[in-house]
Amino acid sequence: MAQRARRWRSGAAATAALGLALTACSGAKVGEDNAGAGGGPGECGTFNLAVSPWVGYEANAAVIAHVAEKELGCNVVQKDLKAEIGWQGFESGEVDAIVENWGHDDLKKKYITEQKTAVNLGPTGNKGIIGWYIPPWIAKQYPDITDWRNLDKYAAKFKTSESGSKGQLLDGDPSYQTNDEALVKNLKLDFKVVYAGSETALLQAFRDAEKNKKWVIG
């Protein structure tokens, strides 16, 4: 049930236009920090790096920020922005790079193809794995559940107040790009996608499920 997705970076073309200030769900705003594209230490100047809210992205961004600061002399400004808000910063010139893109074809079309305010710099070398997971205790006690064809056999055990009569398939932040709803529909599974609200909440749900022998899949 796992598929692989390539991660890639986009760099914004310089622009002097200032965009409308838009509030991200994380609390940051595109427009509140009007750092320009130059004027910083060394030849690099200020490098505005969008940081989306999941730990893999944060780790990736930390490495890039370190290299940019130590090797290129950049003044790195890391901005906590959810994916779609980060792309809006390309148009205003307030975001210079997005480290990962998970299938936002609409945003690529708008900012790369149509507006030409961003370019695809290719893969970072990392491989992202998208899949469904269950706590180890479930896999050990019910080994046939690892075949997706058997999921409906256990759907009732995953039911929650949020999923109603169906099994709950738990996702993280609703801003994340996933194919889970389409997969549930196309595979005709008796499950409903429910959002935990954040990656932290999703991970905590799995820790709790393993510790207290609860049923969770996500």
SERO-4910 file (N, C-alpha, C, O; in steps of 0.05 Angstrom, whole numbers):
BEGIN
 pado doro    nc1    nc2    nc3   cac1   cac2   cac3    cc1    cc2    cc3    oc1    oc2    oc3
  Met    A     16    -24      0      0      0      0     17     25      0      6     47      2
  Ala    A     43     22     -3     60     46     -2     69     54    -30     73     37    -47
  Gln    A     71     79    -34     81     89    -60    102    110    -54    102    122    -32
  Arg    A    120    115    -72    142    134    -68    137    159    -83    126    159   -105
  Ala    A    145    182    -71    142    208    -83    168    222    -83    182    221    -62
  Arg    A    176    235   -104    201    250   -105    197    278    -93    177    291    -98
  Arg    A    217    286    -78    216    313    -67    234    331    -84    254    323    -94
  Trp    A    225    356    -87    240    374   -104    238    402    -93    221    408    -76
  Arg    A    256    419   -102    257    447    -92    248    466   -114    251    461   -138
  Ser    A    237    489   -106    231    510   -124    244    536   -115    243    542    -91
  Gly    A    256    551   -133    268    576   -126    252    599   -139    246    596   -163
  Ala    A    247    620   -125    231    642   -136    249    661   -152    272    666   -145
  Ala    A    238    671   -174    251    692   -188    247    718   -173    227    722   -160
  Ala    A    267    736   -174    265    761   -159    242    778   -169    238    780   -193
  Thr    A    227    791   -151    206    809   -159    203    830   -138    207    825   -114
  Ala    A    198    854   -146    196    877   -128    168    881   -117    163    896    -98
  Ala    A    148    867   -129    121    871   -121    115    860    -94    126    838    -87
  Leu    A     99    873    -78     92    864    -52     64    852    -53     45    865    -64
  Gly    A     60    828    -42     34    816    -44     16    823    -20     25    835     -1
  Leu    A     -9    817    -23    -28    821     -1    -21    804     22    -15    780     19
  Ala    A    -21    815     46    -14    799     70    -36    778     75    -59    785     78
  Leu    A    -28    753     76    -47    731     80    -38    715    104    -14    709    107
  Thr    A    -56    710    122    -50    696    147    -49    666    142    -68    654    132
  Ala    A    -27    653    149    -25    624    148    -38    612    173    -39    625    193
  Cys    A    -46    587    171    -59    574    194    -39    571    217    -47    569    240
  Ser    A    -13    571    210      7    568    231     11    594    247     24    594    268
  Gly    A      0    616    237      3    641    250     21    660    236     20    684    241
  Ala    A     38    650    217     56    668    203     41    681    180     20    671    171
  Lys    A     51    704    171     38    718    149     58    724    127     81    731    131
  Val    A     48    719    102     64    728     79     58    758     77     36    766     71
  Gly    A     79    774     81     75    803     81     83    816    106     88    840    107
  Glu    A     85    801    129     92    814    154    122    818    157    131    835    173
  Asp    A    138    802    142    167    805    143    177    813    116    179    796     98
  Asn    A    183    838    112    189    849     85    219    849     80    230    869     71
  Ala    A    232    825     85    260    823     79    264    822     50    250    807     36
  Gly    A    283    837     39    288    837     10    305    815      2    313    797     17
  Ala    A    311    815    -24    327    793    -36    357    799    -33    373    781    -40
  Gly    A    365    822    -24    393    828    -22    399    843      4    381    847     20
  Gly    A    424    852      6    431    869     29    442    854     52    449    866     73
  Gly    A    443    827     51    453    811     73    483    807     71    496    818     53
  Pro    A    494    791     89    523    786     89    531    770     65    515    754     54
  Gly    A    556    773     56    566    758     33    552    765      7    539    785      6
  Glu    A    556    748    -13    544    753    -39    515    743    -40    500    751    -58
  Cys    A    507    726    -22    481    713    -23    459    733    -16    438    733    -28
  Gly    A    463    748      5    442    766     15    422    751     32    430    731     45
  Thr    A    398    759     33    377    746     49    364    724     34    356    727     11
  Phe    A    362    701     46    351    677     34    326    669     50    329    659     72
  Asn    A    303    673     39    278    667     53    268    639     47    261    632     24
  Leu    A    269    622     67    263    593     64    237    586     78    234    589    102
  Ala    A    218    577     62    192    568     73    196    542     88    209    524     77
  Val    A    184    539    111    186    515    127    157    505    133    143    517    148
  Ser    A    150    483    121    123    471    125    123    454    150    144    444    159
  Pro    A     99    450    162     97    438    189     97    408    190     78    395    199
  Trp    A    120    395    182    124    367    189    154    363    192    170    377    180
  Val    A    161    344    209    189    342    219    208    335    196    231    344    197
  Gly    A    200    319    176    217    313    154    225    338    139    249    342    131
  Tyr    A    206    355    134    211    381    120    230    398    137    249    410    127
  Glu    A    224    399    163    240    416    181    269    407    181    287    424    182
  Ala    A    274    381    181    301    371    181    315    377    154    338    386    154
  Asn    A    300    374    133    311    381    106    318    410    105    340    417     95
  Ala    A    300    427    114    305    456    114    328    464    131    343    482    125
  Ala    A    332    450    154    354    457    172    381    452    159    400    467    162
  Val    A    383    430    143    408    424    129    413    446    108    436    455    106
  Ile    A    393    453     93    396    473     72    403    500     84    421    514     73
  Ala    A    390    507    106    396    532    119    425    533    129    439    553    127
  His    A    435    511    140    462    509    150    482    513    128    501    529    131
  Val    A    478    499    105    496    502     83    495    531     71    516    542     65
  Ala    A    471    542     69    468    569     58    483    589     76    495    608     66
  Glu    A    481    586    102    494    604    120    524    601    121    539    620    119
  Lys    A    533    576    124    562    571    129    578    570    103    601    579    103
  Glu    A    567    560     82    582    557     57    577    580     37    595    587     22
  Leu    A    553    592     38    547    613     18    545    641     30    543    660     15
  Gly    A    546    642     56    545    669     69    518    682     69    516    706     71
  Cys    A    497    666     67    470    677     66    460    685     94    468    673    114
  Asn    A    442    704     94    427    710    118    400    695    115    382    705    102
  Val    A    398    672    127    375    655    123    352    663    142    356    665    166
  Val    A    329    667    130    304    673    146    285    649    141    274    646    119
  Gln    A    281    633    162    263    611    160    234    620    167    230    630    189
  Lys    A    215    615    150    188    624    154    169    600    156    167    584    138
  Asp    A    156    598    179    138    576    184    112    581    169     95    597    178
  Leu    A    108    567    147     85    571    129     75    545    119     91    527    111
  Lys    A     49    541    119     38    517    107     41    519     77     45    541     66
  Ala    A     40    496     64     48    493     36     37    514     18     52    528      4
  Glu    A     10    516     17     -2    535     -3      5    564      3      8    579    -16
  Ile    A      8    571     28     15    598     35     44    604     27     50    626     18
  Gly    A     61    584     30     89    588     21     91    594     -8    107    611    -16
  Trp    A     75    580    -24     76    586    -53     68    614    -60     78    626    -79
  Gln    A     50    625    -44     41    653    -49     64    672    -46     64    694    -58
  Gly    A     83    665    -29    106    682    -25    124    685    -49    140    704    -51
  Phe    A    122    666    -68    138    668    -92    130    693   -108    148    708   -118
  Glu    A    104    698   -110     95    721   -125    104    747   -113    110    766   -128
  Ser    A    104    749    -87    112    774    -73    142    777    -70    152    798    -64
  Gly    A    157    755    -74    186    756    -71    194    751    -42    217    754    -35
  Glu    A    175    744    -25    181    740      4    188    711     11    195    706     34
  Val    A    186    693     -8    196    666     -5    214    660    -29    206    663    -52
  Asp    A    238    650    -23    257    644    -44    258    614    -50    267    606    -72
  Ala    A    250    597    -31    252    568    -36    232    552    -20    227    559      3
  Ile    A    221    532    -33    205    512    -19    219    485    -23    226    478    -45
  Val    A    224    472     -1    242    448     -2    227    423    -13    240    407    -27
  Glu    A    202    421     -7    187    397    -15    160    404    -28    147    423    -19
  Asn    A    153    389    -48    126    392    -59    114    364    -62    126    346    -74
  Trp    A     90    360    -51     77    334    -52     52    335    -70     29    333    -60
  Gly    A     57    339    -96     35    336   -115     17    359   -118     -6    356   -127
  His    A     25    383   -111      8    407   -116     10    416   -145     23    436   -151
  Asp    A     -2    401   -163      0    407   -191    -12    434   -198     -3    448   -216
  Asp    A    -33    442   -183    -46    468   -188    -27    491   -181    -26    511   -195
  Leu    A    -11    488   -160      7    509   -152     31    510   -171     41    532   -177
  Lys    A     41    487   -180     62    486   -199     54    500   -225     69    515   -237
  Lys    A     29    495   -234     19    507   -258     18    537   -255     26    552   -273
  Lys    A      8    547   -232      4    575   -229     30    590   -226     34    610   -240
  Tyr    A     48    581   -209     72    596   -203     96    590   -221    114    607   -225
  Ile    A     97    565   -232    120    558   -250    113    562   -279    127    576   -294
  Thr    A     90    551   -288     83    552   -316     71    579   -324     79    590   -344
  Glu    A     52    589   -309     37    613   -317     51    638   -308     58    655   -325
  Gln    A     56    642   -282     68    666   -272     98    667   -276    110    689   -277
  Lys    A    111    644   -277    140    641   -280    155    656   -257    176    668   -262
  Thr    A    143    655   -233    157    666   -210    172    645   -195    185    651   -174
  Ala    A    172    620   -204    187    599   -191    197    580   -213    186    578   -235
  Val    A    219    566   -206    230    546   -225    235    520   -209    240    521   -185
  Asn    A    233    498   -223    238    472   -212    268    466   -212    280    465   -234
  Leu    A    281    463   -189    309    458   -187    316    429   -185    339    421   -182
  Gly    A    296    411   -187    301    383   -187    299    370   -160    295    384   -140
  Pro    A    303    344   -158    301    329   -132    323    336   -113    345    343   -121
  Thr    A    317    335    -87    337    340    -66    355    315    -61    376    318    -49
  Gly    A    346    292    -70    361    267    -65    347    250    -44    353    227    -41
  Asn    A    327    262    -30    312    247    -10    289    233    -24    279    242    -45
  Lys    A    279    211    -12    256    197    -22    234    197     -1    239    189     22
  Gly    A    211    207     -8    189    208     11    172    183      7    166    175    -16
  Ile    A    163    170     28    147    146     27    119    152     38    116    161     61
  Ile    A     99    147     21     72    151     30     60    123     34     61    106     16
  Gly    A     48    118     57     36     92     62     17     93     86     14    114     98
  Trp    A      4     71     92    -13     69    115      1     52    136     16     33    129
  Tyr    A     -2     59    161     12     45    183     -7     38    205    -28     50    209
  Ile    A      0     17    220    -15      8    243      5      3    266     29      0    260
  Pro    A     -4      4    291     15     -2    313     26    -30    311     12    -48    302
  Pro    A     50    -34    320     63    -61    319     46    -83    332     46   -106    323
  Trp    A     32    -77    354     17    -98    368     -5   -109    350    -11   -133    352
  Ile    A    -17    -92    334    -39   -102    316    -27   -120    294    -38   -141    289
  Ala    A     -5   -111    282      8   -128    261     17   -155    272     16   -175    258
  Lys    A     26   -155    297     35   -180    309     12   -199    315     14   -223    311
  Gln    A     -9   -188    326    -32   -204    334    -51   -212    311    -63   -233    311
  Tyr    A    -52   -194    291    -69   -199    267    -52   -195    242    -56   -175    227
  Pro    A    -34   -213    236    -15   -209    214    -28   -206    186    -16   -194    168
  Asp    A    -52   -217    182    -65   -215    156    -74   -186    150    -82   -180    127
  Ile    A    -75   -169    170    -85   -142    166    -66   -125    149    -74   -104    138
  Thr    A    -41   -134    146    -22   -119    129    -28   -121    100    -16   -107     83
  Asp    A    -46   -138     92    -56   -140     64    -81   -122     63   -101   -127     77
  Trp    A    -81   -102     46   -103    -83     46   -130    -96     40   -151    -86     47
  Arg    A   -129   -119     27   -154   -133     20   -168   -143     45   -192   -150     44
  Asn    A   -154   -144     67   -167   -154     92   -175   -131    111   -185   -136    133
  Leu    A   -171   -106    102   -177    -84    120   -206    -83    129   -212    -78    152
  Asp    A   -224    -88    110   -253    -86    117   -261   -107    138   -280   -103    152
  Lys    A   -246   -128    139   -251   -149    159   -249   -138    187   -261   -147    206
  Tyr    A   -232   -117    190   -226   -105    216   -238    -77    219   -232    -63    239
  Ala    A   -252    -68    199   -261    -40    198   -276    -32    224   -272    -10    234
  Ala    A   -293    -49    234   -309    -43    258   -292    -36    282   -299    -21    299
  Lys    A   -268    -49    284   -251    -44    307   -238    -16    306   -229     -6    326
  Phe    A   -238     -4    282   -226     23    279   -247     45    282   -240     69    279
  Lys    A   -272     38    287   -293     58    288   -289     77    311   -280     69    333
  Thr    A   -295    103    307   -294    123    327   -319    141    325   -335    138    306
  Ser    A   -323    159    343   -346    177    342   -344    195    317   -364    203    306
  Glu    A   -319    201    308   -316    218    285   -321    203    259   -329    215    239
  Ser    A   -316    177    258   -319    162    233   -346    149    231   -353    138    210
  Gly    A   -363    150    252   -390    139    250   -390    109    247   -378     95    263
  Ser    A   -404     99    227   -407     70    223   -383     58    208   -382     34    205
  Lys    A   -365     74    200   -341     65    185   -317     64    202   -316     76    223
  Gly    A   -296     50    193   -271     50    206   -257     77    202   -261     89    181
  Gln    A   -242     86    222   -228    111    219   -200    108    208   -184     92    218
  Leu    A   -195    123    186   -167    124    175   -157    152    183   -167    172    173
  Leu    A   -138    152    201   -129    177    214   -106    190    198    -85    179    194
  Asp    A   -111    215    189    -91    231    176    -82    253    195    -93    257    217
  Gly    A    -61    268    187    -50    289    205    -62    316    200    -85    321    207
  Asp    A    -46    334    189    -55    361    184    -72    362    158    -64    351    138
  Pro    A    -95    374    159   -112    375    135   -100    390    111   -110    387     89
  Ser    A    -79    405    116    -66    419     94    -47    401     79    -37    408     57
  Tyr    A    -41    377     90    -22    359     76    -35    347     51    -59    343     50
  Gln    A    -19    343     30    -28    332      5    -28    301      8     -7    289     10
  Thr    A    -52    289      7    -53    260      9    -73    249    -12    -89    264    -23
  Asn    A    -71    223    -16    -90    210    -35   -109    191    -19   -122    174    -31
  Asp    A   -110    194      7   -124    175     23   -154    173     17   -165    151     15
  Glu    A   -167    196     14   -196    194      8   -201    181    -19   -220    165    -21
  Ala    A   -184    186    -38   -188    174    -65   -182    144    -63   -195    128    -75
  Leu    A   -162    136    -47   -155    108    -44   -178     93    -30   -185     71    -39
  Val    A   -189    104     -9   -211     92      5   -234     87    -14   -247     66    -14
  Lys    A   -240    108    -30   -262    106    -49   -257     86    -71   -274     69    -77
  Asn    A   -233     87    -83   -227     70   -106   -224     40    -98   -230     22   -113
  Leu    A   -215     36    -73   -211      9    -63   -237     -2    -50   -238    -25    -42
  Lys    A   -257     16    -49   -283      9    -37   -280     -1     -9   -292    -22     -1
  Leu    A   -265     13      7   -260      5     35   -281     18     53   -291     40     48
  Asp    A   -288      4     74   -308     14     93   -295     31    114   -297     26    138
  Phe    A   -282     52    105   -267     71    122   -274    100    115   -283    106     93
  Lys    A   -269    117    134   -272    146    130   -247    160    140   -237    154    162
  Val    A   -237    179    124   -213    194    131   -221    215    152   -239    231    148
  Val    A   -206    215    174   -210    235    196   -183    248    201   -163    234    201
  Tyr    A   -183    274    206   -158    288    210   -152    293    240   -169    302    255
  Ala    A   -128    285    248   -120    289    276   -114    319    281   -116    328    304
  Gly    A   -107    334    260   -103    363    263    -74    371    259    -69    394    251
  Ser    A    -55    353    265    -27    359    262    -11    333    261    -21    312    268
  Glu    A     14    335    252     31    312    252     37    303    281     38    279    286
  Thr    A     40    322    299     45    316    327     22    300    339     26    280    353
  Ala    A     -3    308    333    -26    294    343    -28    266    331    -36    247    345
  Leu    A    -21    263    306    -22    237    293     -2    218    306     -8    195    311
  Leu    A     23    227    310     43    211    322     36    203    351     40    180    360
  Gln    A     24    222    365     15    216    393     -7    195    393     -8    178    411
  Ala    A    -24    195    373    -46    175    372    -34    147    368    -44    128    379
  Phe    A    -12    145    353      1    119    349     16    110    374     15     87    381
  Arg    A     28    129    387     42    122    412     22    111    433     27     91    446
  Asp    A      0    125    435    -21    117    454    -33     90    446    -39     74    464
  Ala    A    -37     86    420    -48     61    411    -30     37    417    -40     16    424
  Glu    A     -4     41    414     15     19    419     16     14    449     18     -9    458
  Lys    A     16     35    465     19     32    494     -6     20    506     -4      3    524
  Asn    A    -30     28    497    -55     20    509    -71      1    492    -95     -4    497
  Lys    A    -58    -11    472    -71    -31    455    -97    -21    443   -118    -34    444
  Lys    A    -95      3    430   -118     14    416   -115     10    386    -93      5    376
  Trp    A   -138     11    373   -138      7    344   -136     34    329   -152     52    333
  Val    A   -115     36    313   -111     61    297    -97     53    271    -79     36    271
  Ile    A   -104     66    250    -91     63    224    -90     91    212   -109    106    213
  Gly    A    -67     97    199    -65    123    187    -39    126    171    -34    147    159
***
